[in-house]
Amino acid sequence: MGYIFPGGAKAGILNKSVEGSWQLINLQTDIREKGPVANDIFCLFLDHGDNLWDDRYAYVVVPGADASQTAEFASHNDIVVLSNTRSLQSVMDTGTGIVYAAMYAGGELRLSDSLSIASETPVMLLVRLDTSTGSVSEIVASDPSRNSSALHLTVRSAGSSRTYDVALPQDELGGSSIKVL
């Protein structure tokens, strides 16, 4: 697996054994292993130094890549960071037109000067843009916190807007993704 740090980073690696409970970090009711489990883990970490306030960093994970494949990917990386703030983290793969966004509060995801998606609540979004027209062709959304029962999205494009009101999955399906468009 390869890691690319577009803005540079001081990274470290740990391999160690840890113990914990999946039930303590995941609120789903269908977890079979309710007690503590122990396993060896690989941990890549970023050394932020002493000034941790409002620090920003970004990295790209390249699954299944060795060192030369990672270097090749980095030399023509199509991943662009659209936003990296406390309330919105989003990236776009300009080659495929796919945008991933984590909105931690209601707000607006600006995809271009004339295209945006607004949400009144926190939401995770996967957006597919038509690479020939730049318009939104698909939206998939979820609320991993499971705090919302509905989602209200507004897509604004070149002077027009369209609103989507979507009921979100609940109970054991809470937090799962739903196709909006």
C-alpha positions as CSV (number, residue, x, y, z in Angstrom):
1,M,0.0,0.0,0.0
2,G,1.3,3.4,-0.9
3,Y,0.9,6.8,0.8
4,I,1.4,10.2,-0.9
5,F,1.6,13.4,1.1
6,P,0.8,16.2,-1.4
7,G,1.8,19.0,1.0
8,G,4.6,17.1,2.6
9,A,4.5,15.5,6.1
10,K,6.7,14.1,8.9
11,A,5.3,10.6,9.1
12,G,6.1,7.6,11.4
13,I,5.2,4.0,11.5
14,L,4.3,1.7,14.4
15,N,3.7,-2.1,14.4
16,K,2.3,-3.1,17.8
17,S,-0.3,-5.3,19.5
18,V,-3.4,-3.5,20.8
19,E,-6.5,-4.6,22.7
20,G,-10.0,-3.1,22.5
21,S,-13.7,-3.6,21.9
22,W,-15.4,-3.1,18.6
23,Q,-18.6,-2.4,20.5
24,L,-17.1,0.6,22.2
25,I,-16.2,2.2,18.9
26,N,-19.1,1.1,16.7
27,L,-22.7,1.5,17.9
28,Q,-24.2,-1.1,15.6
29,T,-26.1,-3.8,17.3
30,D,-25.0,-6.7,15.1
31,I,-21.4,-6.9,16.4
32,R,-20.7,-10.6,17.2
33,E,-17.5,-10.0,19.2
34,K,-18.7,-8.0,22.2
35,G,-15.7,-8.5,24.5
36,P,-12.1,-7.3,24.2
37,V,-10.0,-8.5,21.2
38,A,-6.3,-8.3,20.8
39,N,-4.4,-8.1,17.5
40,D,-1.3,-6.7,15.8
41,I,-1.8,-3.5,13.9
42,F,0.1,-1.3,11.5
43,C,-0.2,2.4,12.3
44,L,0.9,5.2,10.1
45,F,0.9,8.5,12.0
46,L,1.7,12.1,11.3
47,D,3.9,14.0,13.8
48,H,2.2,17.3,14.2
49,G,4.8,18.7,16.6
50,D,3.9,21.0,19.5
51,N,1.5,23.4,17.5
52,L,-1.6,21.2,17.1
53,W,-4.2,24.0,16.8
54,D,-5.9,24.2,13.4
55,D,-3.2,22.2,11.6
56,R,-4.0,20.9,8.2
57,Y,-2.6,18.0,6.3
58,A,-3.7,15.6,3.5
59,Y,-2.6,12.2,2.2
60,V,-3.6,9.9,-0.6
61,V,-3.8,6.1,-0.1
62,V,-2.8,4.0,-3.1
63,P,-4.1,0.4,-2.4
64,G,-1.9,-2.5,-3.4
65,A,0.9,-0.3,-4.7
66,D,4.6,-0.9,-4.2
67,A,7.2,1.9,-4.0
68,S,7.6,2.3,-7.7
69,Q,3.8,2.2,-8.4
70,T,3.3,4.8,-5.7
71,A,6.0,7.0,-7.2
72,E,4.3,6.6,-10.7
73,F,0.9,7.5,-9.2
74,A,2.3,10.5,-7.4
75,S,3.9,11.8,-10.7
76,H,0.5,12.2,-12.3
77,N,-1.8,12.5,-9.3
78,D,-5.3,13.6,-10.3
79,I,-6.5,14.0,-6.7
80,V,-7.3,17.7,-5.8
81,V,-8.2,18.8,-2.3
82,L,-11.3,21.0,-2.6
83,S,-11.6,21.8,1.1
84,N,-9.7,20.8,4.3
85,T,-11.4,22.6,7.2
86,R,-12.9,21.6,10.5
87,S,-16.4,21.7,8.9
88,L,-15.7,20.3,5.4
89,Q,-13.1,17.9,4.0
90,S,-13.5,17.1,0.3
91,V,-11.4,15.8,-2.6
92,M,-11.9,15.3,-6.3
93,D,-10.4,12.9,-8.7
94,T,-10.3,15.1,-11.7
95,G,-9.6,12.1,-14.0
96,T,-12.9,10.3,-13.1
97,G,-15.0,13.3,-11.9
98,I,-15.6,11.6,-8.5
99,V,-15.8,13.8,-5.4
100,Y,-15.8,12.6,-1.8
101,A,-16.9,14.9,0.9
102,A,-17.3,14.8,4.7
103,M,-19.5,17.7,5.9
104,Y,-19.3,17.8,9.7
105,A,-21.9,20.6,9.9
106,G,-24.4,22.0,7.5
107,G,-22.8,24.0,4.8
108,E,-21.8,24.2,1.1
109,L,-19.5,22.1,-1.0
110,R,-18.2,24.2,-3.9
111,L,-17.3,21.9,-6.8
112,S,-16.5,24.8,-9.2
113,D,-17.3,28.5,-9.6
114,S,-20.8,27.7,-10.8
115,L,-21.6,24.4,-9.1
116,S,-22.2,23.6,-5.4
117,I,-24.1,21.2,-3.1
118,A,-25.6,22.5,0.1
119,S,-26.7,20.5,3.1
120,E,-28.5,21.6,6.3
121,T,-27.0,18.8,8.3
122,P,-23.8,16.8,8.5
123,V,-23.4,14.3,5.7
124,M,-21.0,12.1,3.8
125,L,-21.2,12.5,0.1
126,L,-20.0,10.7,-3.0
127,V,-20.6,12.8,-6.1
128,R,-20.0,11.8,-9.7
129,L,-19.6,14.6,-12.2
130,D,-20.1,14.2,-15.9
131,T,-16.6,14.9,-17.1
132,S,-17.7,16.3,-20.4
133,T,-20.4,18.7,-19.1
134,G,-19.2,19.2,-15.5
135,S,-22.8,18.6,-14.2
136,V,-23.7,16.4,-11.3
137,S,-24.7,12.9,-12.6
138,E,-24.9,11.0,-9.3
139,I,-25.1,11.7,-5.6
140,V,-24.8,9.0,-2.9
141,A,-25.2,10.2,0.8
142,S,-25.0,8.8,4.3
143,D,-25.1,10.0,7.9
144,P,-22.6,7.8,9.7
145,S,-23.5,9.5,13.0
146,R,-27.1,8.1,12.6
147,N,-28.4,11.3,14.1
148,S,-30.6,12.4,11.2
149,S,-33.7,10.8,9.8
150,A,-33.8,12.9,6.7
151,L,-31.4,14.8,4.4
152,H,-32.1,18.1,2.6
153,L,-29.6,18.7,-0.3
154,T,-29.6,21.6,-2.7
155,V,-27.6,21.4,-5.9
156,R,-26.9,24.9,-7.4
157,S,-25.7,25.1,-11.0
158,A,-25.3,28.2,-13.3
159,G,-28.3,30.1,-12.0
160,S,-30.6,27.2,-11.3
161,S,-31.1,25.0,-8.2
162,R,-32.7,21.7,-7.4
163,T,-33.6,20.4,-3.9
164,Y,-33.6,16.8,-2.8
165,D,-35.4,15.7,0.4
166,V,-34.4,12.2,1.2
167,A,-35.4,9.9,4.1
168,L,-32.3,8.2,5.5
169,P,-32.0,4.6,6.6
170,Q,-32.8,4.0,10.2
171,D,-32.4,1.3,12.9
172,E,-30.0,-1.5,11.8
173,L,-29.5,0.2,8.4
174,G,-28.8,3.5,10.0
175,G,-25.6,5.1,8.7
176,S,-25.7,3.2,5.4
177,S,-25.6,5.0,2.1
178,I,-28.5,6.0,-0.1
179,K,-28.6,7.1,-3.7
180,V,-30.0,10.6,-4.0
181,L,-29.5,11.2,-7.7
